[in-house]
Structures are given as C-alpha cells and as structure tokens.
Amino acid sequence: MGNIPGQKTEEELWQRYRKTKDPAIREAFIKQYAPLVKYVAGKVAMGMPHNVEFDDLVGFGVFGLIDAIDKYDPEKNVKFKTYAVTRIHGAIFDELRQIDWVPRSVRQKTREIEAVISALEAQFGRTASDQEIAKAMGMDETEYLKTIQKISGTSILSLNDVWFSGDENDKVSIGDSIESPSSLNPDVIVEKDEMRRVIVKFINELPDKEKKILVLYYYEDLTLKDIGRVLEVTESRVSQLHTKAIMHLRSKLTNVRKGIV
C-alpha cells in the first residue's frame, strides 16, 4: 500500500479514508483484500450446483468488500478482515437470492421442515430429534435425511441470513451478531448483545457434531471438506449436518421472535 504518499501504516490509511473517502486509498484497499473475496467465494462455492459460477460469486463478493471498506470504522474493536468476511458473505448470498436459482419445491420443503422443527421445539422445550421431525413430516427417518441432503445441496442455509429486522436500517445476520456486535448502531448494542447470548445458548444446545461443524466452519474457517477430515465423515455428511444445524437454529430464533422461548 506504499503507493499512497505520506502514509506508512494501514491504520493511518483507514483514518485518512474515514475523513477523506480518497478513491486512491479505496482502490488500494480493494486490491489488498481481493484475495479475501476469492477465499470467501471459494467457501460458498462448496456444495453449490454447477450452474453457479465461481467467477460470479467473486463478482458478487467484491460488492461486499467495497461496502465493508466504505462502512468500516477503525475505532470499533473489530479487525477489518473479520468485518469484511461478514459483508462479503452477505453480498454473495443477497445476489444468489435475487437471481432465484433455488427450485421453488426445495424452498417450500425447507420452509415446511423449519415450521415443523419450530413447532416441535416450542412444544418440547428442547432440540427435536430427527425421528420426531420425520414423524411429524409423515416420513420415515431415512426419507427425512435424504430430504435434508437434497436441501443441503441446493439451498442457501447460512448464519449470514438476515434473521432480525426492525426498521430498514436495523437488520442483522446471525453472523453479524456473533462476530462483530460492536459494529452495530450503539443504540441497539444492548439488544444485539442479548441476541448474541441467545444464539450462543442455542448453538450449545445442538447435538455435539452439529455444534462442532458450526464452530469449525464459522469460527475456525475450515471448509466442509476439511471438517469431514477432522470429524472422519464424508463431505456430504458434513453438508447435511450443517444444514440440520442451521435449520434448528433458525427455528429456535423464530420462536424467540414469536415470544415462545
């Protein structure tokens, strides 16, 4: 980043950019963090259908990087890389949703399963088992797990999905609330901290393997293939367990919003 005259450190560049919005500094940041976009796009690409092009994901992610550069506040106690990853993920998922590549039947089945999980867990006050969910869906357990596998290969189920929405400027993803709560509007930090506490509590209530997958994927930044090696299961099994974990988590959060939990 030495092409910016008179600036020696990245911290100084951030301070200058916050004040001036100098396009030369912005361009330098984009070039510096371009590999981060490719890395995030590569993780998202895992398990995506072949009609989703890697280069398209990178293009979508660049919008997230630019958004992160424009909105990043170095005074907040969050590293830019951590903040940017969340924004890049979000931008990619936003674009994928807009192009609407997920079959309608898959989206419908996902909503049905999440509704059943939500109802069962509100009734039981605990995480519902595969057997209980399958029975409520009118399936046997094998059929239910096959359905989850199909969903995991075609549907976007992520901690980066927006799950809380007050007014238009107060939207937050699960990933935002876990990784960088201090980047949020100060007026709602207390509320978001409570959301973070609830999310962490629910993650800890998940079955051990599902909990490990979330930690390894979202915190340790491993790919699904790497996680499979760690847990000694196939990549497709990791994808299935990841999908189950997110569906359970989103169902619990739905119950929180409804005041059931």
C-alpha positions as a Markdown table, in Angstrom:
| # | Residue | x | y | z |
|---|---|---|---|---|
| 1 | Met | 0.0 | 0.0 | 0.0 |
| 2 | Gly | 3.0 | 2.2 | -0.4 |
| 3 | Asn | 1.5 | 3.9 | -3.5 |
| 4 | Ile | -0.3 | 6.3 | -1.2 |
| 5 | Pro | 2.1 | 9.2 | -0.5 |
| 6 | Gly | 2.9 | 10.1 | 3.1 |
| 7 | Gln | 1.2 | 7.1 | 4.7 |
| 8 | Lys | 3.2 | 4.4 | 6.3 |
| 9 | Thr | 0.7 | 2.1 | 8.1 |
| 10 | Glu | -2.7 | 0.6 | 7.3 |
| 11 | Glu | -4.1 | 2.2 | 10.5 |
| 12 | Glu | -3.2 | 5.6 | 9.2 |
| 13 | Leu | -4.7 | 4.8 | 5.8 |
| 14 | Trp | -8.0 | 3.9 | 7.5 |
| 15 | Gln | -8.0 | 7.1 | 9.5 |
| 16 | Arg | -7.4 | 9.1 | 6.4 |
| 17 | Tyr | -10.0 | 7.2 | 4.3 |
| 18 | Arg | -12.6 | 7.8 | 7.1 |
| 19 | Lys | -12.0 | 11.5 | 6.8 |
| 20 | Thr | -11.5 | 12.0 | 3.0 |
| 21 | Lys | -13.0 | 9.0 | 1.2 |
| 22 | Asp | -10.0 | 9.2 | -1.1 |
| 23 | Pro | -10.7 | 6.9 | -4.1 |
| 24 | Ala | -7.0 | 6.1 | -4.4 |
| 25 | Ile | -7.0 | 4.7 | -0.9 |
| 26 | Arg | -10.2 | 2.8 | -1.6 |
| 27 | Glu | -8.7 | 1.3 | -4.7 |
| 28 | Ala | -5.6 | 0.2 | -2.7 |
| 29 | Phe | -7.8 | -1.5 | -0.1 |
| 30 | Ile | -9.7 | -3.3 | -2.8 |
| 31 | Lys | -6.5 | -4.6 | -4.3 |
| 32 | Gln | -5.1 | -5.6 | -0.9 |
| 33 | Tyr | -8.2 | -7.5 | 0.2 |
| 34 | Ala | -9.2 | -9.0 | -3.2 |
| 35 | Pro | -7.8 | -12.4 | -2.2 |
| 36 | Leu | -10.2 | -12.4 | 0.8 |
| 37 | Val | -13.1 | -12.2 | -1.7 |
| 38 | Lys | -11.8 | -15.2 | -3.6 |
| 39 | Tyr | -11.3 | -17.1 | -0.4 |
| 40 | Val | -14.9 | -16.5 | 0.8 |
| 41 | Ala | -16.3 | -17.2 | -2.7 |
| 42 | Gly | -14.5 | -20.5 | -2.6 |
| 43 | Lys | -16.1 | -21.5 | 0.7 |
| 44 | Val | -19.5 | -20.5 | -0.6 |
| 45 | Ala | -19.0 | -22.5 | -3.8 |
| 46 | Met | -18.6 | -25.7 | -1.8 |
| 47 | Gly | -21.7 | -27.7 | -2.4 |
| 48 | Met | -23.3 | -25.2 | -4.8 |
| 49 | Pro | -24.8 | -26.6 | -8.0 |
| 50 | His | -22.6 | -26.5 | -11.2 |
| 51 | Asn | -24.7 | -23.7 | -12.7 |
| 52 | Val | -23.4 | -21.3 | -10.0 |
| 53 | Glu | -20.1 | -20.0 | -11.4 |
| 54 | Phe | -17.2 | -19.2 | -9.1 |
| 55 | Asp | -16.4 | -16.0 | -11.0 |
| 56 | Asp | -19.9 | -14.8 | -10.4 |
| 57 | Leu | -19.6 | -15.4 | -6.7 |
| 58 | Val | -16.3 | -13.4 | -6.7 |
| 59 | Gly | -18.1 | -10.6 | -8.6 |
| 60 | Phe | -20.9 | -10.6 | -6.0 |
| 61 | Gly | -18.3 | -10.6 | -3.2 |
| 62 | Val | -16.5 | -7.6 | -4.5 |
| 63 | Phe | -19.6 | -5.5 | -3.8 |
| 64 | Gly | -19.5 | -6.7 | -0.2 |
| 65 | Leu | -15.8 | -5.8 | 0.1 |
| 66 | Ile | -16.5 | -2.3 | -1.3 |
| 67 | Asp | -19.4 | -2.0 | 1.2 |
| 68 | Ala | -17.1 | -3.1 | 4.0 |
| 69 | Ile | -14.4 | -0.6 | 3.1 |
| 70 | Asp | -16.9 | 2.3 | 3.0 |
| 71 | Lys | -18.6 | 1.4 | 6.3 |
| 72 | Tyr | -15.6 | 0.1 | 8.4 |
| 73 | Asp | -14.9 | 2.1 | 11.5 |
| 74 | Pro | -11.3 | 1.5 | 12.8 |
| 75 | Glu | -12.3 | 2.9 | 16.1 |
| 76 | Lys | -14.5 | -0.1 | 16.7 |
| 77 | Asn | -12.8 | -3.1 | 18.3 |
| 78 | Val | -13.2 | -5.3 | 15.2 |
| 79 | Lys | -10.5 | -6.3 | 12.7 |
| 80 | Phe | -11.3 | -5.3 | 9.2 |
| 81 | Lys | -10.8 | -8.9 | 7.9 |
| 82 | Thr | -13.5 | -10.2 | 10.3 |
| 83 | Tyr | -15.9 | -7.3 | 9.4 |
| 84 | Ala | -15.2 | -7.8 | 5.7 |
| 85 | Val | -15.8 | -11.5 | 5.7 |
| 86 | Thr | -19.3 | -11.0 | 7.0 |
| 87 | Arg | -20.1 | -8.3 | 4.4 |
| 88 | Ile | -18.7 | -10.4 | 1.6 |
| 89 | His | -20.7 | -13.4 | 2.6 |
| 90 | Gly | -23.8 | -11.3 | 2.9 |
| 91 | Ala | -23.3 | -9.7 | -0.5 |
| 92 | Ile | -22.9 | -13.1 | -2.2 |
| 93 | Phe | -26.0 | -14.5 | -0.6 |
| 94 | Asp | -28.0 | -11.4 | -1.4 |
| 95 | Glu | -27.2 | -11.7 | -5.1 |
| 96 | Leu | -27.8 | -15.5 | -5.1 |
| 97 | Arg | -31.3 | -14.9 | -3.6 |
| 98 | Gln | -32.0 | -12.2 | -6.2 |
| 99 | Ile | -31.2 | -14.5 | -9.2 |
| 100 | Asp | -33.6 | -17.0 | -7.6 |
| 101 | Trp | -31.7 | -20.2 | -8.7 |
| 102 | Val | -33.1 | -22.4 | -5.9 |
| 103 | Pro | -36.0 | -24.6 | -7.1 |
| 104 | Arg | -39.4 | -23.5 | -5.7 |
| 105 | Ser | -40.1 | -27.0 | -4.5 |
| 106 | Val | -36.8 | -27.0 | -2.4 |
| 107 | Arg | -37.6 | -23.6 | -0.9 |
| 108 | Gln | -41.1 | -24.9 | 0.0 |
| 109 | Lys | -39.8 | -28.1 | 1.6 |
| 110 | Thr | -37.2 | -26.1 | 3.6 |
| 111 | Arg | -40.0 | -23.8 | 5.0 |
| 112 | Glu | -42.1 | -26.8 | 5.9 |
| 113 | Ile | -39.3 | -28.5 | 7.8 |
| 114 | Glu | -38.4 | -25.3 | 9.6 |
| 115 | Ala | -42.0 | -24.8 | 10.6 |
| 116 | Val | -42.3 | -28.4 | 12.0 |
| 117 | Ile | -39.0 | -28.0 | 13.9 |
| 118 | Ser | -40.2 | -24.7 | 15.3 |
| 119 | Ala | -43.5 | -26.2 | 16.5 |
| 120 | Leu | -41.9 | -29.3 | 18.0 |
| 121 | Glu | -39.2 | -27.4 | 19.8 |
| 122 | Ala | -41.7 | -24.9 | 21.2 |
| 123 | Gln | -43.8 | -27.9 | 22.4 |
| 124 | Phe | -40.9 | -29.9 | 23.9 |
| 125 | Gly | -38.7 | -27.1 | 25.1 |
| 126 | Arg | -35.6 | -28.8 | 23.7 |
| 127 | Thr | -34.0 | -29.8 | 20.3 |
| 128 | Ala | -36.2 | -32.1 | 18.4 |
| 129 | Ser | -34.7 | -35.4 | 17.1 |
| 130 | Asp | -34.6 | -36.5 | 13.5 |
| 131 | Gln | -37.1 | -39.2 | 14.3 |
| 132 | Glu | -39.5 | -36.8 | 15.9 |
| 133 | Ile | -39.3 | -34.4 | 13.0 |
| 134 | Ala | -39.6 | -37.2 | 10.4 |
| 135 | Lys | -42.7 | -38.5 | 12.2 |
| 136 | Ala | -44.3 | -35.0 | 12.2 |
| 137 | Met | -43.5 | -34.7 | 8.5 |
| 138 | Gly | -45.2 | -38.0 | 7.7 |
| 139 | Met | -41.8 | -39.6 | 6.7 |
| 140 | Asp | -39.6 | -42.3 | 8.0 |
| 141 | Glu | -36.2 | -41.1 | 9.2 |
| 142 | Thr | -34.3 | -42.3 | 6.1 |
| 143 | Glu | -36.6 | -40.3 | 3.8 |
| 144 | Tyr | -36.2 | -37.2 | 6.1 |
| 145 | Leu | -32.4 | -37.4 | 6.0 |
| 146 | Lys | -32.5 | -37.8 | 2.2 |
| 147 | Thr | -34.6 | -34.7 | 2.0 |
| 148 | Ile | -32.2 | -32.8 | 4.2 |
| 149 | Gln | -29.3 | -34.0 | 1.9 |
| 150 | Lys | -31.2 | -32.7 | -1.1 |
| 151 | Ile | -31.8 | -29.3 | 0.5 |
| 152 | Ser | -28.2 | -29.0 | 1.6 |
| 153 | Gly | -27.0 | -29.4 | -2.0 |
| 154 | Thr | -29.3 | -26.7 | -3.5 |
| 155 | Ser | -30.4 | -24.3 | -0.8 |
| 156 | Ile | -28.6 | -21.4 | 0.9 |
| 157 | Leu | -28.7 | -22.0 | 4.6 |
| 158 | Ser | -26.2 | -19.9 | 6.4 |
| 159 | Leu | -25.5 | -17.9 | 9.6 |
| 160 | Asn | -25.3 | -14.9 | 7.3 |
| 161 | Asp | -29.0 | -15.0 | 6.5 |
| 162 | Val | -30.8 | -11.9 | 7.9 |
| 163 | Trp | -33.0 | -13.1 | 10.8 |
| 164 | Phe | -33.8 | -10.0 | 12.8 |
| 165 | Ser | -35.4 | -7.0 | 11.2 |
| 166 | Gly | -36.8 | -3.9 | 13.0 |
| 167 | Asp | -36.7 | -0.9 | 10.7 |
| 168 | Glu | -34.9 | -1.0 | 7.4 |
| 169 | Asn | -31.6 | 0.2 | 8.9 |
| 170 | Asp | -31.7 | -2.4 | 11.8 |
| 171 | Lys | -31.2 | -5.7 | 10.0 |
| 172 | Val | -28.6 | -8.1 | 11.3 |
| 173 | Ser | -27.5 | -11.6 | 10.4 |
| 174 | Ile | -26.7 | -14.3 | 12.9 |
| 175 | Gly | -23.1 | -14.0 | 11.8 |
| 176 | Asp | -23.1 | -10.2 | 12.4 |
| 177 | Ser | -24.4 | -10.6 | 15.9 |
| 178 | Ile | -21.9 | -13.3 | 16.8 |
| 179 | Glu | -18.7 | -12.0 | 15.1 |
| 180 | Ser | -18.9 | -8.2 | 15.3 |
| 181 | Pro | -21.7 | -6.8 | 17.6 |
| 182 | Ser | -19.7 | -3.7 | 18.2 |
| 183 | Ser | -20.0 | -2.7 | 14.6 |
| 184 | Leu | -23.8 | -2.2 | 15.1 |
| 185 | Asn | -25.6 | 1.1 | 15.9 |
| 186 | Pro | -24.7 | 1.9 | 19.5 |
| 187 | Asp | -28.4 | 2.5 | 20.3 |
| 188 | Val | -29.2 | -1.2 | 19.7 |
| 189 | Ile | -26.0 | -2.8 | 21.0 |
| 190 | Val | -27.6 | -3.9 | 24.3 |
| 191 | Glu | -30.4 | -5.7 | 22.3 |
| 192 | Lys | -27.9 | -7.3 | 19.9 |
| 193 | Asp | -25.8 | -8.5 | 22.8 |
| 194 | Glu | -28.9 | -10.2 | 24.1 |
| 195 | Met | -29.4 | -11.8 | 20.7 |
| 196 | Arg | -25.8 | -12.9 | 20.7 |
| 197 | Arg | -26.3 | -14.5 | 24.1 |
| 198 | Val | -29.4 | -16.4 | 22.9 |
| 199 | Ile | -27.7 | -17.6 | 19.7 |
| 200 | Val | -24.6 | -18.9 | 21.6 |
| 201 | Lys | -27.0 | -20.6 | 24.1 |
| 202 | Phe | -28.9 | -22.3 | 21.2 |
| 203 | Ile | -25.6 | -23.4 | 19.5 |
| 204 | Asn | -24.6 | -25.0 | 22.7 |
| 205 | Glu | -27.8 | -27.0 | 22.8 |
| 206 | Leu | -27.3 | -28.5 | 19.4 |
| 207 | Pro | -26.0 | -32.1 | 19.1 |
| 208 | Asp | -22.3 | -32.3 | 19.6 |
| 209 | Lys | -21.3 | -33.0 | 15.9 |
| 210 | Glu | -23.6 | -30.2 | 14.6 |
| 211 | Lys | -22.1 | -27.8 | 17.2 |
| 212 | Lys | -18.6 | -28.7 | 16.2 |
| 213 | Ile | -19.4 | -28.1 | 12.5 |
| 214 | Leu | -20.7 | -24.6 | 13.2 |
| 215 | Val | -17.6 | -23.8 | 15.2 |
| 216 | Leu | -15.2 | -25.2 | 12.7 |
| 217 | Tyr | -16.9 | -23.6 | 9.7 |
| 218 | Tyr | -17.7 | -20.2 | 11.0 |
| 219 | Tyr | -15.1 | -19.6 | 13.7 |
| 220 | Glu | -12.1 | -21.8 | 12.6 |
| 221 | Asp | -12.8 | -21.0 | 8.9 |
| 222 | Leu | -12.4 | -24.6 | 7.7 |
| 223 | Thr | -14.1 | -25.9 | 4.5 |
| 224 | Leu | -16.7 | -28.6 | 4.6 |
| 225 | Lys | -14.0 | -31.0 | 3.2 |
| 226 | Asp | -11.6 | -30.1 | 5.9 |
| 227 | Ile | -14.3 | -30.6 | 8.6 |
| 228 | Gly | -15.0 | -34.0 | 7.1 |
| 229 | Arg | -11.4 | -35.0 | 7.7 |
| 230 | Val | -11.5 | -33.7 | 11.3 |
| 231 | Leu | -14.7 | -35.5 | 12.1 |
| 232 | Glu | -13.9 | -38.5 | 10.0 |
| 233 | Val | -17.1 | -38.3 | 8.0 |
| 234 | Thr | -17.8 | -37.6 | 4.3 |
| 235 | Glu | -18.1 | -34.0 | 3.0 |
| 236 | Ser | -21.8 | -34.7 | 2.0 |
| 237 | Arg | -22.5 | -35.8 | 5.6 |
| 238 | Val | -20.9 | -32.6 | 6.9 |
| 239 | Ser | -23.1 | -30.6 | 4.5 |
| 240 | Gln | -26.2 | -32.5 | 5.7 |
| 241 | Leu | -25.3 | -31.9 | 9.4 |
| 242 | His | -24.6 | -28.2 | 8.7 |
| 243 | Thr | -28.0 | -27.8 | 7.1 |
| 244 | Lys | -29.7 | -29.5 | 10.0 |
| 245 | Ala | -27.9 | -27.3 | 12.5 |
| 246 | Ile | -28.8 | -24.1 | 10.7 |
| 247 | Met | -32.5 | -25.2 | 10.4 |
| 248 | His | -32.7 | -26.0 | 14.1 |
| 249 | Leu | -31.0 | -22.7 | 15.0 |
| 250 | Arg | -33.3 | -20.6 | 12.7 |
| 251 | Ser | -36.3 | -22.4 | 14.1 |
| 252 | Lys | -35.3 | -21.5 | 17.6 |
| 253 | Leu | -34.8 | -17.9 | 16.7 |
| 254 | Thr | -38.2 | -17.9 | 15.0 |
| 255 | Asn | -39.7 | -18.9 | 18.4 |
| 256 | Val | -37.7 | -16.2 | 20.1 |
| 257 | Arg | -39.3 | -13.6 | 17.8 |
| 258 | Lys | -42.7 | -15.0 | 18.4 |
| 259 | Gly | -42.1 | -14.9 | 22.2 |
| 260 | Ile | -42.4 | -18.6 | 22.6 |
| 261 | Val | -38.9 | -19.2 | 24.0 |
